[in-house]
């Protein structure tokens, strides 16, 4: 039976994670029901994770619930990378065995499944999560057990864990460049719309500080529960706050976007006067929502399917060959695909898959010729990435309106927000670690 999204449970958890984000501290307290960690050793090495001719890894995403619209395709990308690696001889001569778990778009379920993958399945690493709420839910598990998560989605920053490798964008690689471009090209007045959980709330804190620093004007800010479809009040507020048009910065996630863009168009708020910039809508979501509702609107990512490069051509062709010619690729899928390869490279450099301390150390500095361009895993466990802004075309793909000429280095601790200005992260130096003052 498909597990229904528990709104009350989500709101309770979202409130806790939001409070944590407002103090700009990641949750570090293990859940009361945490299973005693029998498998990791003092070095974080899972026992029996590598046996015979296989290496076990975990895949943990929402295959049901409101976030399945986005996360199913990420699983497809991860499984494509695993299949390619296995066909090419595997890792250290062993085949990768993926154990897939469904987080059900429910954050406590994510934590439970993370514990299962580590304690029962004895995986050497987990590829997983989408929302920051799900990542915050599993973070105490990975830190308590000194295990390893690879996280493929852009996020709000204000976190830098030894136990997570972040292959999506930090705010300075997506949100901040998007705001700069909008201020220069689309206007100074901004209305912020988001789902009510940690990522949109923290992202909008950054945007408000950036607008204040750069002469923009915040005219409104509103949220709806994740998965909620009652968007009429927000549309009414946008019309009242922006009677002559203006920018809508959209951090809604999941099914809420379907209702929002349909009603936005129904209210006559088209992209000519009310251009929206989304940070969670990519090719897969455009296809699901309907291009007729999104044509002319914008999205900020590091990768689009329309990137013109040999590596991207190879990726798109391989994905379509495996899953069907009508399928599309998008940024989180690309970040998920390349993180499997980066993990493989780290394991091969370390010469082991189950000594996680050695794998973590070997991961730093790994580069990969990704579909978006060459990326490098920095000492702060984030990738240097290209920044791109795209406009939805008639065919549902994105016309690239802006792109950086080279990869941008990640800045996890935000430099617009007073509480984190001057802080950095460096896991190559134990004396610095996840947060240290640079200025």
N, C-alpha and C positions, 0 to 999 in steps of 0.2 A: 504494500500500500504506500502510495506517495505520502510523505510526511508534509503536512500543511505548515505554512509559515506562521509561527506563533508571534503575533504582533506584540502582545504584552511582554513576552520573554525578550523580544528584540528591543523594546523600548527600555526595559530595565537594564539590559546590557549596553545599549547605545548610550544611555545616560551616564553609565560608569565610564565608558571609553571617552565620551565627550568631555567629562570632567577632567579625565587624565590629559586629554589633548589640550584643554585650555590652560593647564599648568605646564604643558609641553613636556610631559614625561610619559614614556611608554609604560604600560602596565607590567609589573614584574612579579606580582603575587601569584603563586600557583593556585589553581582551583582547589577548593576543599576536597573534591572527590578524586584528586589526582592519584593515579595508580603508582605505588612505589616503584622507582626506577630500578629494575633488576638487570636490564640489559646493558646500559652504557657503563663503561669503565671510567676511571678517572680522566682518561683522555677523550672521552666521548665516543668510544669505539663500540658499535653494536656487535653483539656476539651472534654467530650463526647467520650473519647477513650475507656473507659470501660463502657459498658451498657448492661443491661439484663444479658444474660449468655455468652457474648463474650468479648474478648479482641482483638482489632485490631492491627496487626503488618504489616509493609511494607516489600516487597521483591523487590529489585531494581537491576537488572542485564541486560546485553545485551542478548536479545533473537533473535536479528538480527544483521547483520553487521559482520565485521571481527572478533570480539571477541566472537561471539556466539559459535564458535567451542569449547570454554572453559567454558563459563558462563552458558550455558543451564544446564549442569550437576550439577553445584553448586546450582541452583534453585531446582533441583530434590532432592538434599541432604537436603536442608532446609525444603522442603515440607515433606520429610520422617520424619524428627525430629518432625515437628509440628503434623503430623498424629499420631506418637507414643505417644506424650505427650497428645494429645486429647483423644486417646483411654484409656490412663491410668488415666483419670480424669481431664485433663486440668491443668490450672494454677490458684491457689486460687479458685478452683471449677468452673472455667469458661473455655470455649472452645476458642482456638486461631483461629481467622479469619485472614487469610493472604490475603493481597491485592497486586497483582503482577503487576509491571510496567516494561516496556522495555526501557532500556537506549539507544538502537539502536547503540551502539558503537560510540556514539556522546556525547562529554562531556557537552556542554550546555544543551542537552536533559536530561542528568543525573541530572543537577541542577534543571531544570524545574520539573522533576518528583519527586525529593526529596521535593520540595516545595508543590507540589500537595498532596503527601502522608501526610505531616505534617498539612497543612492548610485546605485541603478539606476532606481528609479521616480521619484525627484526629488519626493517628496511635500512639501507645505509644513508638515504636522503629522501626528502619529500619535495615534489614539485607541486605547488598548490596555492589556493586562495585567489580571490579577486577583490572583494571589498576590504577596506581597512578594518571594518568591524570583524570580519573573519580572521584577518591577520592578527589583530589585537587579541582575539580569543585564543589563538594557538600559540602566540608568542611565549606566554609563561610555560607552556608545555615544552617547547624546544629549548628554552633557557634552563628550566629545571633539569631536563635530561641531557643537556649539553649536546643537542642534536642539530640537524641542519635542514633548513627550509630554503628553497629557491622560489622567489615571489615575482610573477611576471607582469604586474600591472602598474601603471602610473599611480602615484599616490601623493599624499599631502606632505610628506617629509616629516620633520620633527621626530625622527627615530633613526637609530643606527645600531643595530644589534649584531653582536658577534655571531649569532646563530642563524642569521638571515642574509641571503644574497638577493639584492633587489635589482631585477633586470628591466623594470619599467622606468618611467621618467620620475625624477625628483622635480619639485615645483619649478626650479630654475631651468628645467629642460622641457617644460610644457606650459604650465599656468602663467608664469611670469612673462615669457616671450609673447604669449597670446595676448595678454593685457597690453603690453607695449605696442603690439601691432594694431590692436583695436583702437587704442588712444590716438595713434597716428593716422589711421585710415578710416575709422568708422564713427568716431565721436567720443565725447568726454563723459556722457551720462550712462551709468551702468545700473542695471537691475540684476540682482543675484538670485538665482533659483537653484535649489538643491534638495536632495533627499536628506532626511533628518537622521544623520549618523556622523561618525567622526570625520570621514574624508571631506564631504562638502563643508561642514562647519569649520574645519581647520583651513581648508583651501580658501574659504571666503574671508577668514581672518587675515590671511596673507594678502589676498586681493585688496581688501580695504586698506591695509597699510601701504600697499603699492600705489593705489589710487591717491591716497593722501600725500604720498611723497612725489607723485608725478603730475599732479594737477587734474586728476579725474574727479568725478562727482558720483557718489553713491546715492541713488534716488530710491532704492528699495531693496529688500532682502526677505526671502520667504522660503519655507521648507515644507515638505510633505513626507509622511512616513514612507520608508522604502517599500516599494510595491504598491503604494497608494495611487488611486486613479482620480481622486476628487481634486481636479486642478482648476476648476472654474474660479474659485476665489483668487488664485494667483494670477490668472489671466486678467481679471477685473482690476487687481492692484497694478499690474503692468500698464494697462491702458490709462489708469488714473495718474500714475507717476511719470509716464512718458507719452503725453498726449500728442507730441509732435515727432515721436520716434526716438530710438536710442538703442543701446547695446543690451542684449540679454546674455549674461554669462551663465551657462547651464551645467550644473553638476548633478543632475538627476541620474539615477542608475536604474537598470532593470526595466520592468514593464511600465513604470511611470512615464517614461519617455513617449510611449505610444499614445497615451491619452493627452499628454502635454502638447505634442506637435500637431495632433489632429485638431485639438481645440484652439491652438494658437492660429492655425490657418482658418478655422471656422470663424474666428473673431476678427478676421481681416488683418492680422498682424504678420504680414509677409516679410521676407528677408530684405526687401528693398529699404524699408523704413525701420524694421526691427530685426536686424541681423543677430542671430544667436551664435555663440561660440560654445561648443560642447566639448567636454573632456572625457566623456565616457560613451560617446556614439562613434562607432567605426563602421566599416563596410557591412559587417554582419548585422548590426542593428539597423542600418539604413534599409537593408533588404527586408528585415522583419517588420519595421514600422511602415515602410512604403515610401519610395523615393518621391512620390507626388507631394508628400508632406514636408520633405526635408530639402528638396532642390533649392539651391541658392544659399542655404545656411552653411556654417563653418564648423570645423572640428580641429583640435590641436592634438597632434601625435608626433611620434618620432618616425613612424613608418606608415606609408600608404601602399596599397596594392599597385598603384600607378608609378611607383619609383622605378626609374629606368636604369637598371644595372644587371649585369650577368648573374649575380648572386640571387637577385630577386626573381629574375626570369626562371631560374632553376627551381627556386622555392615554390613559386606559383604553379609551375608545370607539375612538380612532384605532388603537391597538395591536390590538385585537380585530378591527377591520374589515380590517386588513392581514393578520393572521396566523391568525385563527380565533377564534370565540366562546368556545372552551374554554381559550384561553391566559390566563395570569395575568401581572401585572406585579409587580416587586419593587424593592427599594432600589437594588442595583447597576444595574439597567436604567434606573431613573429618573435616577440620577447620570450614566449614560452618555448618556442622551437629552439632558439639560440641558447637558452639557459641549459638545456639538456646537453648540448655540445660543449658549452663552457665547463659544466660539471665533468664531462668525459675527459676533457683536456687536463683538468685539475687532477683527476684520479690517475691519469697516465703519468703526469709529472711526479705525483707523490709516490707512484708505484704501489698504491694500495687504495682500496675502496672503503675499507671499514675502519681505518685509523682516521677519524674525522678531523683531528687537529692537523695532521699532515695534509689532508685534502684542503682544509681551509687556507692553510699557508700557501699551498701550491696554486690556489685559485687566483690569488692576487697577481695582477699584471697579465692575466690571460687575455689574449685578443682573438677576435673571430671575424671573418669576412662575412658579415651578416647581410641579409637582404636590404636593410636600411643603410648599409655602409659599414666600414670597419669600426667595431666597438671594442673597448678595453675595460676590464674589471679593475676598478681603482681600489686603493687601500681602505676606502670607506665602505666597501662592499656594494657599491653602486657602479653602474656602467657609464662611461662616457658615451653619449648618444647624440645623433643628429636631431635637430628640431625642425618640424614641418607643420605648416598650417594649410588645410585644404578646404575647398568649397565643393559641396555636393553637386554632381553633374546629373544630367538626364539619365545616364545609364546606372546611376547608383554608386559610381566610384567617385574619387575625389580629384579635382583639379588642384594641383599644388600651387598655392598662392605665395608661399614663403618657405624658404629652406636655408638653414645655415650652411656655409660652405665646408665646415668641418665639424667633427664631433665636439659637443659641449661637455665640459667636466661637471660632474654632479655635485650639488651642494645640499646635503640632507638637512642641516640646521639652517633655518631661513634667516636671511640677512635683512629683511624688511621688518620682521617682528622683533620688538625691543628685547624680549626675554632671551632670544637665541642669537641675536646679532653678535658676531665675533667668535662664535663657537664653531668647532669643526670635529671631525671624526677620523681616526687613523688606526686600523686594526693591525697594521704592520709593526706598530710600536706599542707594546703593552703599557707603557707609561702614559700614553695618550688615550687609547681605547675609543669608546663610543661617543665621548663628549669632552672636549677640552677647549680652553680659552686660547684664542690665537691673537686677539687684540683687545 
